[in-house]
């Protein structure tokens, strides 16, 4: 059955989009609505009334604070206060804007993470850009001291032993080690000396204390990866420790890959 482009209405053969709008789809300018499944321009509202991307036109004031804008749905200050996903949820009525804290004594607010001047906001621009799309853990002591417990972010994969890791591959490895009753630490600090004799720290993915073996997962397989692999192996060898570097291919059969290296039968 002949189809017609969902955007322009021109014949599109067996596909929902014509050649031109299919190219725009690959460039991210045409999207499929998550709510009703309709194809539409990314910066326009779907016919169901929902947005899939932040609009660049059609607004004269900020949806959150009411400040004038030049077509945008949010002013610069409100845009910097939220992630893109949060702003889209606000546009679609799925999230309410956060209540801003105003201090009566007009004390200048500084960045919660680094303590630098933040123009009256909870985070300075540098920390905002670094962490806005991450989930980080911090410890606040006595309301005036902040310690970053995890600055890598995005530990969203839950493992059988109760810990959270950053990737599905790490989750597979952690669950396998747990099923084999092999004790391990996740991202335990590893100290080493660099070429200048300075002490540096890295955080290998897994440390098997019973074997004094470290495991690093790396999904890359290019020249840069090979150089990093060679350099990492040199670091651990100089420190008298053994390192196993794993790729995506190795996770397909963890028993076949890890048991021989750990002398398991």
C-alpha positions as CSV (number, residue, x, y, z in Angstrom):
1,X,0.0,0.0,0.0
2,X,1.4,3.4,-1.0
3,X,2.2,5.7,1.8
4,X,2.6,9.4,2.1
5,X,5.1,11.5,4.1
6,X,3.7,12.3,7.6
7,X,5.3,15.7,7.4
8,X,4.7,17.1,3.9
9,X,2.1,14.6,2.5
10,X,4.2,13.7,-0.6
11,X,4.4,10.1,-1.7
12,X,7.0,8.1,0.3
13,X,6.7,4.6,-1.0
14,X,6.6,2.1,1.8
15,X,8.0,4.5,4.4
16,X,6.3,7.0,6.7
17,X,8.6,9.8,5.6
18,X,9.8,11.1,2.2
19,X,13.5,11.0,1.4
20,X,14.0,14.7,2.4
21,X,12.2,14.4,5.8
22,X,13.9,11.0,6.4
23,X,17.2,12.8,6.1
24,X,16.0,15.4,8.6
25,X,15.1,12.5,10.9
26,X,18.6,11.2,10.8
27,X,19.8,14.7,11.7
28,X,17.4,14.9,14.7
29,X,15.2,17.6,13.1
30,X,12.2,15.2,12.7
31,X,11.1,13.1,15.6
32,X,8.4,10.6,16.5
33,X,6.2,11.6,19.3
34,X,6.7,9.5,22.4
35,X,3.1,9.9,23.4
36,X,1.0,9.3,20.2
37,X,3.6,8.0,17.7
38,X,3.1,10.9,15.2
39,X,6.1,12.2,13.2
40,X,6.6,15.9,13.5
41,X,9.4,18.6,13.3
42,X,11.5,18.4,16.5
43,X,11.1,22.1,17.4
44,X,7.3,22.1,16.9
45,X,4.5,20.9,19.1
46,X,3.0,17.5,18.1
47,X,-0.7,17.5,17.1
48,X,-1.4,15.7,20.4
49,X,-0.2,18.8,22.2
50,X,3.1,17.4,23.5
51,X,6.7,18.5,22.8
52,X,9.5,16.1,22.0
53,X,12.2,18.7,21.9
54,X,12.8,22.3,23.1
55,X,11.0,24.7,20.7
56,X,13.1,27.6,19.2
57,X,10.1,29.8,18.2
58,X,6.5,30.5,19.1
59,X,7.0,32.1,22.5
60,X,7.3,35.6,23.7
61,X,8.0,35.0,27.4
62,X,9.5,32.3,29.6
63,X,7.1,29.5,30.6
64,X,8.6,29.4,34.1
65,X,9.3,33.0,35.2
66,X,7.5,35.1,32.6
67,X,10.6,37.0,31.5
68,X,10.5,38.2,27.8
69,X,12.1,35.9,25.3
70,X,12.8,36.0,21.6
71,X,10.7,33.0,20.5
72,X,12.2,30.6,23.1
73,X,10.1,28.9,25.7
74,X,12.5,29.7,28.5
75,X,14.8,32.6,29.4
76,X,18.5,32.0,29.8
77,X,18.4,31.8,33.6
78,X,15.6,29.3,33.7
79,X,17.2,27.3,30.9
80,X,20.4,27.0,32.9
81,X,18.5,25.9,36.0
82,X,17.2,22.7,34.4
83,X,18.2,19.8,32.2
84,X,16.7,19.6,28.7
85,X,14.6,16.6,29.7
86,X,13.2,18.6,32.7
87,X,12.3,21.6,30.6
88,X,10.4,19.3,28.1
89,X,8.5,17.8,31.0
90,X,7.6,21.3,32.3
91,X,6.4,22.2,28.8
92,X,4.2,19.1,28.7
93,X,2.8,19.7,32.1
94,X,4.5,16.6,33.6
95,X,6.7,18.5,36.1
96,X,6.3,21.6,38.1
97,X,9.2,24.2,38.2
98,X,11.2,24.1,41.4
99,X,10.5,26.8,44.0
100,X,13.5,29.2,44.1
101,X,15.0,29.9,47.5
102,X,15.3,33.6,48.3
103,X,17.4,34.6,51.3
104,X,16.0,37.5,53.3
105,X,19.5,38.8,54.2
106,X,20.5,38.9,50.5
107,X,23.5,36.7,51.3
108,X,25.2,35.8,48.0
109,X,24.6,32.2,47.1
110,X,27.7,30.2,46.0
111,X,28.0,27.0,44.1
112,X,27.1,24.0,46.3
113,X,29.8,21.9,44.7
114,X,32.9,24.0,44.3
115,X,32.0,27.1,46.5
116,X,32.8,29.6,43.7
117,X,30.5,32.6,43.0
118,X,27.4,31.4,41.2
119,X,25.4,34.6,40.5
120,X,22.8,33.8,43.1
121,X,22.3,30.2,41.9
122,X,22.9,26.8,43.5
123,X,25.6,25.9,41.0
124,X,28.2,27.9,39.1
125,X,28.1,27.7,35.3
126,X,31.1,25.3,35.1
127,X,29.7,22.8,37.6
128,X,26.2,23.1,35.9
129,X,27.6,22.2,32.5
130,X,29.7,19.4,34.0
131,X,27.0,17.7,36.0
132,X,23.6,18.8,34.6
133,X,22.9,15.5,32.8
134,X,24.5,13.3,35.5
135,X,23.4,12.0,38.9
136,X,26.2,12.7,41.3
137,X,26.5,11.9,45.0
138,X,27.7,14.6,47.5
139,X,28.0,14.7,51.3
140,X,27.1,18.0,53.0
141,X,28.6,18.5,56.5
142,X,27.5,21.2,59.0
143,X,25.7,22.9,56.1
144,X,28.9,24.5,54.9
145,X,31.2,21.7,53.8
146,X,30.6,19.7,50.6
147,X,32.4,16.5,49.6
148,X,31.9,14.9,46.2
149,X,31.4,11.1,46.8
150,X,31.0,10.3,43.1
151,X,31.7,12.8,40.4
152,X,31.4,10.4,37.4
153,X,27.6,10.2,37.7
154,X,25.0,7.9,36.1
155,X,25.2,4.8,38.3
156,X,21.9,3.6,37.0
157,X,22.5,-0.2,36.7
158,X,21.5,-2.1,39.9
159,X,23.4,-5.3,40.6
160,X,22.4,-8.4,42.5
161,X,24.7,-7.6,45.4
162,X,23.0,-4.2,46.0
163,X,25.6,-1.9,44.3
164,X,25.0,0.4,41.4
165,X,27.3,0.6,38.4
166,X,27.6,2.8,35.3
167,X,27.0,0.4,32.4
168,X,25.2,-2.7,31.5
169,X,28.5,-4.5,30.8
170,X,29.7,-3.7,34.3
171,X,26.4,-5.0,35.6
172,X,27.0,-8.3,33.8
173,X,30.5,-8.6,35.2
174,X,29.4,-7.7,38.8
175,X,26.5,-10.2,38.7
176,X,28.8,-12.9,37.4
177,X,31.4,-12.3,40.2
178,X,28.6,-12.3,42.8
179,X,27.2,-15.6,41.4
180,X,30.6,-17.1,41.6
181,X,31.0,-15.9,45.2
182,X,34.1,-13.8,44.3
183,X,34.5,-10.8,46.6
184,X,35.1,-7.6,44.7
185,X,35.3,-3.8,45.2
186,X,33.8,-1.4,42.7
187,X,36.0,1.6,41.6
188,X,38.4,1.1,44.5
189,X,41.2,3.8,44.4
190,X,44.5,2.7,42.9
191,X,47.6,4.7,43.6
192,X,50.6,4.7,41.3
193,X,53.6,6.8,40.4
194,X,53.8,8.5,37.0
195,X,56.9,9.2,34.9
196,X,57.8,12.2,37.1
197,X,57.4,10.3,40.3
198,X,54.2,12.0,41.3
199,X,51.5,10.0,43.0
200,X,48.3,9.7,40.9
201,X,45.0,8.0,41.4
202,X,42.7,6.0,39.1
203,X,39.6,4.1,39.8
204,X,39.6,0.6,38.2
205,X,36.2,-0.9,37.6
206,X,36.7,-4.0,39.8
207,X,39.3,-5.2,42.3
208,X,39.3,-8.9,43.3
209,X,41.0,-8.9,46.7
210,X,41.4,-12.7,46.8
211,X,43.4,-12.6,43.6
212,X,45.0,-9.2,43.8
213,X,43.6,-8.7,40.3
214,X,42.0,-5.6,38.8
215,X,39.4,-5.7,36.0
216,X,38.8,-2.8,33.6
217,X,36.0,-2.8,31.1
218,X,36.4,-0.8,27.9
219,X,33.9,-1.0,25.1
220,X,36.2,0.7,22.6
221,X,38.3,-1.2,20.1
222,X,40.3,1.4,18.1
223,X,43.9,2.6,18.0
224,X,43.3,5.1,20.9
225,X,41.9,2.2,23.0
226,X,44.9,0.0,22.2
227,X,47.3,2.8,23.3
228,X,45.3,3.3,26.5
229,X,45.3,-0.5,27.1
230,X,49.1,-0.7,26.8
231,X,49.6,2.3,29.0
232,X,47.2,0.9,31.7
233,X,48.9,-2.5,31.7
234,X,52.2,-0.8,32.2
235,X,50.9,1.1,35.3
236,X,49.6,-2.0,37.0
237,X,52.7,-4.1,36.1
238,X,55.0,-1.5,37.6
239,X,52.9,-1.5,40.8
240,X,53.1,-5.3,41.0
241,X,49.4,-5.9,40.3
242,X,47.7,-7.9,37.5
243,X,45.1,-6.2,35.2
244,X,42.5,-7.9,33.1
245,X,41.0,-5.6,30.4
246,X,37.7,-6.7,29.0
247,X,35.7,-5.7,25.9
248,X,32.1,-6.1,24.8
249,X,33.1,-9.3,23.1
250,X,34.4,-10.8,26.3
251,X,31.1,-10.2,28.2
252,X,29.2,-12.5,25.8
253,X,30.5,-15.6,27.7
254,X,31.9,-14.4,31.0
255,X,32.6,-17.9,32.3
256,X,34.7,-18.8,29.3
257,X,36.7,-15.6,29.5
258,X,37.2,-15.2,33.3
259,X,37.4,-18.7,34.7
260,X,40.7,-19.6,33.0
261,X,42.2,-16.3,34.0
262,X,41.1,-16.8,37.6
263,X,42.0,-20.5,37.6
264,X,38.4,-21.5,38.3
265,X,37.0,-24.9,37.2
